[in-house]
Amino acid sequence: MKKKTAYKSTTADLTDAILSSERIEDFLPSPELLVKKEDNVKITISLSKSSVDFFKEKAKKAGIPYQVMIKTVIDRYSSHYQKIK
């Protein structure tokens, strides 16, 4: 198998583009500011096995924890009905 090596030279256009580029300041907020922190309350709740199995299956496919998916459903439900008041 042939070993890949890094480029030893580049075309003049690419070199000129790199040399003429200018650095810009970071325009994104820090990671801590990207996610709004909410007050959470831990509870104990009994759910049907079929419901939990459903969320576990869907969450696994989405690559997220199933508790996060259940929390999101409850948050959206309550948010919807809070807006109706």
URMOHU-V522393 format. One record per residue. RES is the residue in three letters. SS is DSSP state (hx for helix, st for strand, lp for the rest). PHI is phi in degrees with one decimal (NA if undefined). Layout:
# URMOHU-V522393
((RES | SS | PHI) (RES | SS | PHI))
This chain:
# URMOHU-V522393
((MET | lp | NA) (LYS | lp | -77.9) (LYS | lp | -81.6) (LYS | lp | -80.6) (THR | lp | -123.2) (ALA | lp | -72.7) (TYR | lp | -62.2) (LYS | lp | -93.3) (SER | lp | -149.5) (THR | lp | -127.2) (THR | lp | -70.0) (ALA | hx | -61.4) (ASP | hx | -61.4) (LEU | hx | -67.8) (THR | hx | -61.0) (ASP | hx | -61.8) (ALA | hx | -63.4) (ILE | hx | -66.8) (LEU | hx | -66.9) (SER | hx | -90.1) (SER | lp | -72.1) (GLU | lp | -124.9) (ARG | lp | -77.9) (ILE | lp | -112.1) (GLU | lp | -67.6) (ASP | lp | -64.0) (PHE | lp | -101.0) (LEU | lp | -92.6) (PRO | lp | -69.9) (SER | lp | -63.7) (PRO | hx | -55.1) (GLU | hx | -64.8) (LEU | hx | -91.4) (LEU | hx | -75.8) (VAL | lp | -113.2) (LYS | lp | -74.2) (LYS | lp | -80.5) (GLU | lp | -116.4) (ASP | lp | -73.4) (ASN | lp | -116.6) (VAL | lp | -125.2) (LYS | lp | -82.7) (ILE | lp | -133.9) (THR | lp | -112.5) (ILE | lp | -140.9) (SER | lp | -100.7) (LEU | lp | -121.7) (SER | lp | -67.3) (LYS | hx | -59.0) (SER | hx | -64.9) (SER | hx | -66.2) (VAL | hx | -64.0) (ASP | hx | -60.2) (PHE | hx | -59.7) (PHE | hx | -65.5) (LYS | hx | -62.3) (GLU | hx | -64.4) (LYS | hx | -66.0) (ALA | hx | -67.8) (LYS | hx | -62.5) (LYS | hx | -63.1) (ALA | hx | -84.0) (GLY | lp | 75.3) (ILE | lp | -130.1) (PRO | lp | -65.6) (TYR | hx | -66.0) (GLN | hx | -63.7) (VAL | hx | -64.4) (MET | hx | -66.0) (ILE | hx | -64.3) (LYS | hx | -59.4) (THR | hx | -63.3) (VAL | hx | -61.7) (ILE | hx | -65.8) (ASP | hx | -61.5) (ARG | hx | -67.0) (TYR | hx | -61.2) (SER | hx | -67.3) (SER | hx | -62.9) (HIS | hx | -58.5) (TYR | hx | -78.1) (GLN | hx | -71.5) (LYS | hx | -71.0) (ILE | hx | -72.6) (LYS | lp | -49.0))
